[in-house]
Each structure stands twice: as structure tokens, then as C-alpha cells.
Amino acid sequence: MALTHPRAHGRPAGDLAAAPLFGLEPRRIPRHEIPAGELPPDVAYQIIHDELMLDGNARLNLATFVSTWAEPHADRLMAECADKNMIDKDEYPSTAELEARCVSMLAHLWHAPDPASPVGCSTTGSSEAAMLGGLALKRRWQRARAAAGRAPGAPNLVMGANVQVCWEKFANYWDVEPRLVPLEGDRFHLSAAEAARACDENTIGVVAVLGSTFDGSYEPVADICAALDRLQEATGLDVPVHVDGASGAFVAPFLDPGLAWDFRLPRVASINASGHKYGLVYPGVGWILWRDAGALPDDLIFWVSYLGDTMPTFALNFSRPGAQVVMQYYNFLRLGFEGYRSVHQYCRDVATRLATEIARLGPFELLTAGDQLPVFAFTVRGGARNFTVFDVSAALRERGWLVPAYTFPANRQDLAALRVVVKRGFSHDMADMLIADLRQQLPRLRGQPGPARHAAAGTSFHH
């Protein structure tokens, strides 16, 4: 089975015919095979440019958490660094230095015990960072059991059913049982009591999500840690916590400084974050930090002789671009703490106002209000019989808006919702345009004889 089908999305299956305006003799250009000869660069560019016009407008993409706007100076820096390989630290020592500075800045931001000697690295995104955090948890658990003279056992990882799909991939790829705590009623993420109840002697850790992708809510990290403290007092089980801060780790420090979720909590062993989400960088860059050297088993670190230098590495990827790391450092330097606070506060203000206006339209009910992550979810009230959230999503797409509709995971597959992610570059004016388009579509939706679209079996939204 091909993971990427060459004829996906109903695209033409035959060859491409170059238009006369390209100045070419009539010829066929294959779509799915490498052409036999060369094309002039401007012709190749125009062909690809024209096809990409069918993509959605990134600025109207309210589905993705990924950054879709950056300052021109950041764009310029990324272009200047596009040819730099992040792994070649001996050849690009200045790029490597900027990575180290970013790790140090995050160690201070997340209250590491010794931020002057941070333990962490950049990655290609939060998915790789989460995998590294999970691997460290598993290896620490294995070493602890071996030191106690106990059998290897079957490791498990406790997390809410609302986790991003990368955690299910981690469990699958590295033979760890995923203990997915289902949602219940109005509880849309992991609770402290449920987390502690799911742990046993084979639990390598608990994943707490600072900003659920389903509704933008923070999981109660401090309460989860406190429940695990009580579990250790009662049973002796010492279960560490990994915070998946893909989005929230770049929001909470600036907007919710009094919220305890990071290394201020002794049970938090590691934190991952996406620089390309609310870190304000284009994809893809992520970050993973550990509390200290003791939280990252040294047998996971490789010392590699490469291009004249010996360097430590803990990564799933080797070669990867350095441009995004440079852009991350640019944002830290350019914006500073107050700049990040201002950007994210504006996003939260837009999100909360937009959520309020959508609730006032009548047929919608808020699940969250955008007052944690600048993200909110809403559903169609039970009294609306003529349309579903999937109809609303399709209607907004006609105007260019990408607003995802999806069902929640177990045990709330009965709940279908729409979600809006407010990012840098999405303004109050754009929110007004979204409201106007939604209001304009409502009479048509209400006039339908019945819902036109329903969720496919098992439908959910994973990013």
C-alpha cells in the first residue's frame, strides 16, 4: 500500500501539456515519472506555481496550529540558512551556538533547576521530541527495574485519549502499552484521579498535555503531579510526568506565569514543545528539555565522530535544516518576553471575542472559550436538526475558511465539534469576516431539509 497515492484528491492521472505561453513546442510532460530531459527553470517554476494555487490560503487555515505568518526579516534569515545542515555543528558552529542559546533560554523560561547547564536539544518537531521524551522514560524505568533485580515486565504509558497521535505511534513503535484514559461527560482531557488510578509498577510515566488539540484546554499538570505524589506515599510507586507542551509551553509562560506546570513541579521529568506552533516559527522545529542530566539516561546519548569533531546526539533524525532554529533564535531576540506576551495576548483576545460572538449566533454551544490556548471548540446545539458541524465546515470552506469538524475520542465519540485555532497573523478584522461569513451561511443551513454531511466512522482530528 502506498502511503502517498500519486492520484490522490481526484487529480488528473495523465501527462501534463505545457501551454503555448511557455514558449515550448507542443510536448507532454509526465506527472508521475521523471521527465527524460530538462525544462527551462522558469517553465518548471510556473508549472508548479500554477498547481499550488489550488492549495488553501494558509492565512485562512484555522485548522492548523502551525505558524502561517512571519516577519520579512525572519523570512530572509531562513532563506539565508536554507542550505545549512543542523547536524554539521563543526562546519556551522554559529548555528550550533544559536541552538544552544535557545535551549538555555527555554530552560530559564520553564524553570529548570540549573538553567546554566540545560539538558535538551532541538528536533524536527514535537512528534520527534515526544518520542525522545518517551524513550527516556522507558529507559529510566528499565534501568530502575534492573537495579532492583526485577524482571523486565511490560511497560505502559498513561495518557488521556485526547493525546496527539504521535504518542500512540510512540507506544506502537517502541512496544509500550498505551493506557488511554477515555473521556467522560464534560471531562475532555486527563484528570488527576484517573491518571493515578491507571498507574502500576509497569508505568514508565504519565503524559500531561498543556493544550489539548481537541479543545485547547490545559490538563491539570499540578493536580496530576500531586495525585502521583500521594500514590507514591501509599504504594511506593514513583511515576514521572512528561509534559507535552507542544502549544501551551510557548503560551502559558507568557500569559499564565502563575500556573505551575513546568520544572517547578519536582515530578516533571521532561517537556516538549513545537517551535513551529506558538513558538512562531515555520515548520518544522521542536524542542525537548529534561529536568537535569539524571532524567536523560546517558546510554541513550551517542557520541559521533563527524566531519572532524566528536559530538553528542540524541535524535531520531540526523540531517535536518538549521534555518528553523535560526528563526527561533530571531524570534526570541526580536520579541523578547514582552513581545511574546503581547503577541499571544492578542491571539487570546481574538479567540475569546470570536468564541463569544459565535455563541451569540444562536445555534452553537461553546465547549471551550479560548481563554487557555487561543483555541476554542464549539458544537451545534441539540435543537438544530437541519445541519451538523460537518455541514458548517463545508459551508465555510466555500468562502476559503478551513475550520475542521471532527468527533471526539473514546468515550465521547457521540460529540462532534468545530475548532478554531487563532495564531499570529489572524486579526480582529479577520475574525469579523469569519463571523460575517458564518452568519451569511446560517439561513441556508437552517433551510436544509436535513443534515447533508455526517462523520465517517472513527473520524477525529489529530493536529
C-alpha positions as CSV (number, residue, x, y, z in Angstrom):
1,M,0.0,0.0,0.0
2,A,1.4,3.4,-1.0
3,L,1.3,6.0,1.8
4,T,1.0,8.8,-0.7
5,H,-1.1,7.9,-3.7
6,P,0.0,9.7,-6.9
7,R,-3.6,10.2,-8.0
8,A,-5.0,11.4,-4.7
9,H,-7.7,14.0,-4.3
10,G,-9.1,13.4,-7.8
11,R,-6.1,15.0,-9.6
12,P,-5.6,14.2,-13.3
13,A,-3.8,10.9,-13.9
14,G,-2.4,11.7,-17.4
15,D,0.6,13.7,-18.6
16,L,0.7,17.5,-18.3
17,A,0.6,19.5,-21.5
18,A,2.7,22.7,-21.4
19,A,0.7,25.8,-22.6
20,P,2.0,27.7,-25.6
21,L,2.7,30.7,-23.5
22,F,5.7,28.9,-22.1
23,G,7.4,29.2,-25.4
24,L,7.7,25.4,-25.9
25,E,7.0,23.2,-28.8
26,P,3.9,21.1,-28.1
27,R,5.0,18.3,-25.8
28,R,3.8,16.1,-22.9
29,I,5.4,16.4,-19.5
30,P,4.9,13.3,-17.3
31,R,3.3,13.8,-13.9
32,H,4.3,10.6,-12.3
33,E,7.7,9.8,-13.9
34,I,10.9,11.8,-14.0
35,P,11.0,13.6,-17.4
36,A,13.6,12.4,-19.9
37,G,15.0,15.8,-20.5
38,E,15.4,19.2,-18.9
39,L,12.9,22.1,-18.7
40,P,13.9,25.8,-18.5
41,P,13.8,26.9,-14.8
42,D,11.0,29.5,-15.4
43,V,8.8,26.8,-17.1
44,A,9.3,24.3,-14.3
45,Y,8.6,27.1,-11.7
46,Q,5.4,28.3,-13.5
47,I,4.0,24.7,-13.8
48,I,4.4,24.0,-10.1
49,H,3.4,27.5,-9.1
50,D,0.1,27.2,-11.0
51,E,-0.7,23.8,-9.5
52,L,-0.1,25.1,-6.0
53,M,-2.7,27.8,-6.5
54,L,-5.2,25.0,-5.7
55,D,-3.9,24.8,-2.1
56,G,-5.9,26.5,0.6
57,N,-4.9,30.0,1.8
58,A,-2.7,29.5,4.8
59,R,-3.8,32.7,6.5
60,L,-7.4,31.4,6.4
61,N,-6.4,28.0,7.8
62,L,-7.9,27.9,11.3
63,A,-7.4,24.1,11.5
64,T,-3.6,24.0,11.9
65,F,-1.6,25.0,15.0
66,V,1.4,25.6,12.7
67,S,2.7,29.1,12.1
68,T,1.5,30.6,8.8
69,W,3.0,34.1,9.1
70,A,6.3,35.6,10.0
71,E,8.1,38.9,9.7
72,P,10.0,39.6,6.4
73,H,13.3,39.7,8.3
74,A,12.7,36.2,9.7
75,D,11.8,35.0,6.1
76,R,15.1,36.5,4.9
77,L,17.2,34.7,7.6
78,M,15.5,31.4,6.8
79,A,16.4,31.8,3.1
80,E,20.0,32.6,4.0
81,C,20.2,29.4,6.1
82,A,18.2,27.1,3.9
83,D,21.4,25.2,2.9
84,K,22.7,24.7,6.4
85,N,22.5,21.2,7.9
86,M,21.8,21.4,11.6
87,I,23.8,18.3,12.3
88,D,27.0,19.7,10.9
89,K,27.9,21.5,14.1
90,D,31.6,21.5,13.2
91,E,31.0,23.2,9.9
92,Y,28.3,25.6,11.1
93,P,29.4,26.4,14.7
94,S,27.4,29.7,14.8
95,T,24.2,27.8,14.0
96,A,25.0,25.3,16.7
97,E,25.6,28.1,19.1
98,L,22.2,29.6,18.4
99,E,20.6,26.2,19.1
100,A,22.4,26.0,22.4
101,R,21.3,29.5,23.3
102,C,17.6,28.6,22.5
103,V,17.9,25.5,24.8
104,S,19.3,27.8,27.6
105,M,16.5,30.3,27.1
106,L,13.8,27.6,27.3
107,A,15.5,26.2,30.4
108,H,15.1,29.6,32.1
109,L,11.6,30.0,30.7
110,W,10.5,26.6,32.0
111,H,12.2,27.0,35.4
112,A,14.8,24.2,35.0
113,P,16.7,23.6,38.3
114,D,20.0,24.5,36.8
115,P,19.3,26.6,33.7
116,A,23.0,27.4,33.3
117,S,23.6,23.7,32.4
118,P,20.5,22.8,30.4
119,V,19.8,19.3,29.1
120,G,17.9,19.4,25.8
121,C,18.1,19.8,22.1
122,S,16.1,20.9,19.0
123,T,14.2,18.4,16.9
124,T,12.2,18.4,13.7
125,G,9.0,19.0,15.6
126,S,7.1,18.0,18.7
127,S,6.5,14.5,17.4
128,E,10.2,13.7,17.4
129,A,10.6,15.5,20.7
130,A,7.8,13.4,22.3
131,M,9.4,10.2,21.0
132,L,12.7,11.2,22.7
133,G,10.9,12.0,25.9
134,G,9.1,8.7,25.8
135,L,12.3,6.8,25.1
136,A,14.0,8.4,28.1
137,L,11.0,7.4,30.3
138,K,11.2,3.8,29.1
139,R,14.9,3.5,29.6
140,R,14.8,5.0,33.1
141,W,12.1,2.5,34.0
142,Q,14.1,-0.4,32.6
143,R,17.2,0.7,34.4
144,A,15.3,1.1,37.7
145,R,13.8,-2.4,37.4
146,A,17.2,-4.0,36.6
147,A,18.8,-2.2,39.5
148,A,16.1,-3.6,41.8
149,G,16.7,-7.1,40.4
150,R,13.2,-7.3,38.9
151,A,12.0,-8.9,35.7
152,P,11.8,-6.6,32.6
153,G,8.0,-6.6,32.6
154,A,5.7,-5.0,30.1
155,P,5.9,-1.2,30.1
156,N,2.9,1.1,29.8
157,L,2.4,4.8,29.4
158,V,-0.7,6.6,30.9
159,M,-2.3,9.4,29.0
160,G,-5.7,10.8,28.0
161,A,-7.5,9.6,24.9
162,N,-7.1,13.2,23.7
163,V,-3.4,13.0,23.2
164,Q,-1.9,13.8,19.8
165,V,-1.4,10.7,17.6
166,C,2.4,10.8,17.9
167,W,2.0,9.3,21.4
168,E,0.1,6.3,20.0
169,K,2.8,6.0,17.4
170,F,5.5,6.0,20.2
171,A,3.6,3.2,22.0
172,N,3.3,1.2,18.8
173,Y,6.9,1.6,17.6
174,W,8.6,1.1,20.9
175,D,6.4,-1.7,22.4
176,V,4.8,0.3,25.2
177,E,1.2,-0.3,26.2
178,P,-0.8,2.9,25.7
179,R,-3.1,3.3,28.6
180,L,-5.5,5.8,27.1
181,V,-7.9,7.1,29.7
182,P,-11.2,7.7,28.0
183,L,-13.1,11.0,28.2
184,E,-16.3,11.1,30.3
185,G,-19.2,13.6,30.2
186,D,-17.8,17.1,30.3
187,R,-14.3,15.9,31.1
188,F,-12.5,16.3,27.8
189,H,-8.9,15.5,29.0
190,L,-7.0,13.6,31.6
191,S,-7.8,14.2,35.2
192,A,-5.6,13.7,38.2
193,A,-7.6,10.9,39.8
194,E,-7.9,9.0,36.5
195,A,-4.1,9.3,35.9
196,A,-3.2,7.9,39.3
197,R,-5.7,5.1,39.0
198,A,-4.3,3.9,35.7
199,C,-0.7,3.6,37.1
200,D,1.0,0.4,38.3
201,E,4.6,-0.9,38.7
202,N,5.0,-1.1,34.9
203,T,4.1,2.5,34.2
204,I,7.0,4.4,32.7
205,G,5.3,7.7,33.1
206,V,2.2,9.9,32.7
207,V,1.8,12.3,29.8
208,A,0.1,15.6,30.7
209,V,-0.9,17.8,27.8
210,L,-0.6,21.5,28.2
211,G,-3.2,22.4,25.5
212,S,-5.3,19.6,24.1
213,T,-5.6,19.6,20.3
214,F,-9.3,18.8,20.6
215,D,-10.4,21.9,22.5
216,G,-7.4,24.0,23.5
217,S,-7.7,23.2,27.2
218,Y,-4.8,22.7,29.7
219,E,-4.6,19.5,31.5
220,P,-4.2,20.0,35.3
221,V,-0.4,19.2,35.5
222,A,0.0,20.3,39.1
223,D,-3.0,18.2,40.2
224,I,-1.7,15.2,38.3
225,C,1.7,15.5,40.0
226,A,0.0,15.9,43.4
227,A,-2.0,12.7,42.8
228,L,1.1,10.8,41.8
229,D,2.8,12.2,45.0
230,R,0.0,10.6,47.0
231,L,0.3,7.4,45.0
232,Q,4.0,7.2,45.9
233,E,3.3,7.8,49.6
234,A,0.7,5.0,49.6
235,T,2.4,2.4,47.3
236,G,6.0,3.4,46.8
237,L,5.4,3.8,43.0
238,D,7.5,6.7,41.7
239,V,5.9,7.7,38.4
240,P,7.5,10.6,36.5
241,V,5.5,13.1,34.3
242,H,6.3,14.2,30.8
243,V,4.5,17.5,29.8
244,D,3.5,17.6,26.2
245,G,3.7,21.3,25.8
246,A,3.5,21.3,22.0
247,S,1.5,24.5,22.1
248,G,1.0,25.5,25.7
249,A,4.7,25.6,26.6
250,F,5.0,28.7,24.4
251,V,1.8,30.3,25.7
252,A,1.5,29.6,29.5
253,P,4.9,31.2,30.5
254,F,3.8,34.5,28.9
255,L,0.1,34.6,29.7
256,D,-0.3,32.4,32.8
257,P,3.0,32.9,34.7
258,G,1.5,31.8,38.0
259,L,0.4,28.5,36.6
260,A,2.6,25.7,37.9
261,W,3.1,23.1,35.1
262,D,6.8,23.0,34.3
263,F,10.0,22.1,36.2
264,R,8.8,24.0,39.2
265,L,6.9,20.7,39.9
266,P,9.6,18.2,41.0
267,R,7.7,15.3,39.3
268,V,8.0,16.8,35.9
269,A,10.9,15.0,34.2
270,S,10.8,16.4,30.7
271,I,8.9,18.9,28.5
272,N,8.5,19.0,24.7
273,A,7.3,22.0,22.6
274,S,6.7,22.9,19.0
275,G,8.7,25.9,17.9
276,H,6.6,25.9,14.8
277,K,3.4,26.4,16.7
278,Y,3.2,29.2,19.3
279,G,6.9,29.5,19.2
280,L,6.1,31.4,16.0
281,V,8.5,29.6,13.6
282,Y,7.6,28.0,10.3
283,P,7.7,24.2,10.3
284,G,9.4,22.2,11.4
285,V,11.3,22.6,14.6
286,G,10.6,21.2,18.1
287,W,12.3,21.3,21.5
288,I,12.8,18.7,24.2
289,L,14.3,19.5,27.6
290,W,14.9,17.3,30.6
291,R,14.9,18.4,34.3
292,D,18.6,17.5,34.6
293,A,21.2,15.0,33.4
294,G,19.8,12.4,35.7
295,A,16.5,12.5,33.8
296,L,18.1,11.5,30.5
297,P,19.9,8.1,30.7
298,D,23.4,8.5,29.3
299,D,23.2,5.2,27.4
300,L,20.7,6.9,25.0
301,I,23.3,9.5,24.0
302,F,25.6,8.7,21.1
303,W,29.0,10.3,20.7
304,V,29.6,10.6,17.0
305,S,32.7,11.4,15.1
306,Y,31.6,13.6,12.2
307,L,33.4,16.0,9.9
308,G,36.4,16.4,12.2
309,D,34.6,16.7,15.5
310,T,33.1,14.5,18.2
311,M,29.6,15.4,19.2
312,P,26.8,14.1,21.4
313,T,23.5,13.3,19.7
314,F,20.1,12.0,20.8
315,A,17.8,12.1,17.9
316,L,15.7,10.0,15.5
317,N,16.8,12.2,12.6
318,F,20.3,13.0,11.6
319,S,20.5,15.6,8.8
320,R,17.8,18.3,9.2
321,P,17.6,22.0,8.4
322,G,19.1,24.7,10.6
323,A,17.0,27.5,9.2
324,Q,14.1,27.0,11.6
325,V,16.5,27.0,14.6
326,V,17.9,30.3,13.4
327,M,14.3,31.7,13.1
328,Q,13.5,30.5,16.6
329,Y,16.5,32.5,17.9
330,Y,15.5,35.5,15.9
331,N,12.0,35.5,17.5
332,F,13.5,35.2,21.0
333,L,15.9,38.0,20.3
334,R,13.4,40.2,18.3
335,L,10.3,39.8,20.6
336,G,11.7,39.2,24.0
337,F,9.4,38.2,26.8
338,E,7.2,41.2,26.5
339,G,6.9,40.7,22.7
340,Y,5.8,37.1,23.1
341,R,3.3,38.1,25.8
342,S,1.9,40.8,23.5
343,V,1.5,38.5,20.5
344,H,-0.1,35.7,22.5
345,Q,-2.4,38.1,24.5
346,Y,-3.7,39.5,21.2
347,C,-4.4,36.0,20.0
348,R,-6.2,35.1,23.2
349,D,-8.2,38.3,22.9
350,V,-9.2,37.5,19.4
351,A,-10.1,33.9,20.3
352,T,-12.2,34.8,23.4
353,R,-14.1,37.5,21.5
354,L,-14.6,35.3,18.4
355,A,-15.9,32.5,20.7
356,T,-18.3,34.9,22.4
357,E,-19.7,36.2,19.0
358,I,-20.2,32.6,17.7
359,A,-22.1,31.7,20.8
360,R,-24.3,34.7,20.2
361,L,-25.4,33.5,16.8
362,G,-27.8,31.1,18.4
363,P,-27.4,27.5,17.1
364,F,-23.9,27.0,18.6
365,E,-22.7,26.0,22.0
366,L,-19.1,26.6,23.2
367,L,-17.1,23.6,24.6
368,T,-14.1,25.9,25.4
369,A,-13.8,29.7,25.2
370,G,-10.2,30.3,24.0
371,D,-9.1,31.5,27.5
372,Q,-6.2,29.0,27.8
373,L,-4.7,28.3,24.4
374,P,-6.0,30.8,21.9
375,V,-8.1,27.9,20.7
376,F,-11.8,27.0,21.2
377,A,-14.2,24.3,20.2
378,F,-17.9,24.6,19.6
379,T,-20.7,22.3,18.6
380,V,-24.2,22.6,17.2
381,R,-27.0,22.8,19.8
382,G,-29.2,19.8,20.2
383,G,-32.2,21.8,18.9
384,A,-30.6,22.3,15.4
385,R,-32.0,19.4,13.3
386,N,-31.2,20.7,9.8
387,F,-27.4,20.7,9.8
388,T,-24.3,19.3,11.5
389,V,-20.9,20.6,12.3
390,F,-19.7,18.9,9.1
391,D,-22.2,21.0,7.1
392,V,-20.9,24.1,8.8
393,S,-17.3,23.2,8.0
394,A,-18.2,22.6,4.3
395,A,-20.1,25.9,4.1
396,L,-17.2,27.9,5.5
397,R,-14.8,26.2,3.1
398,E,-16.8,27.7,0.2
399,R,-15.5,31.0,1.4
400,G,-11.9,29.8,1.8
401,W,-12.0,29.2,5.6
402,L,-10.5,25.9,6.8
403,V,-12.4,25.1,10.1
404,P,-12.2,21.4,10.9
405,A,-15.1,19.3,12.1
406,Y,-14.4,16.1,13.9
407,T,-15.6,13.7,16.6
408,F,-14.1,13.4,20.0
409,P,-12.2,10.2,21.1
410,A,-13.5,7.5,23.4
411,N,-15.8,7.6,25.3
412,R,-17.3,10.8,23.7
413,Q,-17.4,9.7,20.0
414,D,-21.0,11.0,20.2
415,L,-19.7,14.5,20.4
416,A,-18.9,16.3,17.1
417,A,-17.3,19.8,17.2
418,L,-15.7,22.5,15.2
419,R,-12.4,24.0,16.3
420,V,-10.8,27.4,15.7
421,V,-7.0,28.0,16.2
422,V,-6.1,31.6,16.5
423,K,-2.5,32.3,15.5
424,R,-0.2,35.2,14.9
425,G,-1.5,36.9,11.7
426,F,-5.2,36.3,12.5
427,S,-6.6,39.7,13.4
428,H,-9.8,41.0,14.9
429,D,-10.7,42.2,11.4
430,M,-10.3,38.6,10.0
431,A,-12.4,37.3,12.9
432,D,-15.2,39.8,11.9
433,M,-15.0,38.4,8.3
434,L,-15.4,34.9,9.6
435,I,-18.4,35.8,11.7
436,A,-20.0,37.6,8.7
437,D,-19.5,34.6,6.5
438,L,-20.8,32.2,9.2
439,R,-23.9,34.4,9.7
440,Q,-24.5,34.6,5.9
441,Q,-24.4,30.8,5.7
442,L,-26.8,30.1,8.5
443,P,-30.1,30.8,6.7
444,R,-29.2,28.3,4.0
445,L,-28.1,25.7,6.6
446,R,-31.3,26.2,8.6
447,G,-33.3,25.8,5.4
448,Q,-31.9,22.4,4.6
449,P,-34.4,19.5,4.9
450,G,-31.9,17.7,7.0
451,P,-28.1,17.3,7.6
452,A,-26.1,16.8,4.4
453,R,-22.9,15.6,5.9
454,H,-22.1,13.2,8.8
455,A,-18.8,12.0,10.2
456,A,-17.3,8.9,8.8
457,A,-16.8,6.1,11.3
458,G,-14.0,6.8,13.6
459,T,-13.5,10.3,12.4
460,S,-11.3,12.5,14.6
461,F,-8.8,15.3,14.1
462,H,-5.2,14.8,15.1
463,H,-3.3,18.0,14.7
